[in-house]
Amino acid sequence: MKANKPDENMYGLKDNNMNEIKTNIMDKNMNKSQTDKSDGEKEEKKKEKGKNDIRLIGFDLDGTLLTTNKEVTPHTKEVLETCIQQGKEVLPATGRVWTGIPTVLREMEGMHYVIASNGASVVDISTGEPVYTNGIAWERALEVFDVLEQYDTFYDAYALGNGWCEKRFYDNVGNYSISPHIEKLVLVSRTRIDDLRAWVREHKAPIEKINMFFKEEENRQKAFRELGEIPDLKVTCSLSNNLEINNYTCNKGDALMGLAKFLKIDPEQTMACGDGNNDLEMVQMAGVGVAMENGVESVKAAADYVTGTNDEEGVAKAIEKFCLK
């Protein structure tokens, strides 16, 4: 694949919003004008959205589609299947690695794609192979690992469609204040290895995402600031105790818009649902941006519509409102 210009992604699209995101958790002085819309504009936009034929729907998983117990409810599954029957493309757009996507979604008939690792990979479900990647250079990843060694943190890396975790972290995952549901996900979606640095040097593969869990908020804040000084990286979060590092031009919105272009779907015919800091660009760029009621304030401010919580089947409600015939 040919190299892209510095301000273009692998689809050849200009990156519309490459500013580092800092949520209210990280930066109380965030310039809200970059993400907010006036009430009048949002009301006008909401009226127009109802008239659109939504053809592509991307949704985050944790805190969005999945309940607190990490389940897809029967009704939500039925709504997704109805969308597919009506000829719409529906797909997870998640920070998870490809192997961490729930089986019920990967095996859903008519679901063709997954946006994984915060947009670093778009995977064709039928083959398990990526149709698009936007990773961190392996050399830069080694620099990040050096920084992380200064902190009391769990960290691992996503590459080649899998999660790779050193045994010192994998065997002690319970020591990092990770919720039981996420802890289980980590154990089933990571491959236990001896030395992450050695693995990276051997394979020289782009790193989709580096994921961290912190026991102490003070350490997380300090690491956020230090990691933010490393060129070409974007630092975000999706949970109250984690940080996630991607390539600076990587986000779910870019991946969703690139997939829409590939499928010849107008951006105005897309919808995105999310709750966290790593969903912000996707919610901003989609024709209909939907925030969960349990979402962070920056995402709710950027959205066209705020739906119910993840435990109230908020995604299903939004799809029924805007998408189903």
HUZIDA-V856155 format. One record per run of one state. SS is the DSSP state (H for helix, E for strand, L for the rest). FROM is the first residue (numbers start at 1). TO is the last residue. If there is no record, write none. Layout:
# HUZIDA-V856155
SS:FROM:TO  SS:FROM:TO
This chain:
# HUZIDA-V856155
L:1:7  E:8:8  L:9:13  E:14:14  L:15:31  H:32:34  L:35:38  H:39:49  L:50:55  E:56:59  L:60:60  H:61:65  L:66:73  H:74:85  L:86:88  E:89:93  L:94:97  H:98:100  L:101:102  H:103:106  L:107:112  E:113:116  H:117:119  L:120:120  E:121:124  L:125:128  E:129:133  L:134:135  E:136:136  L:137:137  H:138:148  L:149:152  E:153:159  L:160:161  E:162:166  H:167:170  L:171:172  H:173:175  L:176:179  H:180:189  E:190:193  L:194:195  H:196:203  L:204:206  E:207:207  L:208:208  E:209:214  L:215:216  H:217:227  L:228:232  E:233:236  L:237:241  E:242:247  L:248:251  H:252:262  L:263:266  H:267:269  E:270:274  L:275:276  H:277:285  L:286:287  E:288:292  L:293:296  H:297:302  L:303:304  E:305:307  L:308:309  H:310:312  L:313:313  H:314:322  L:323:325
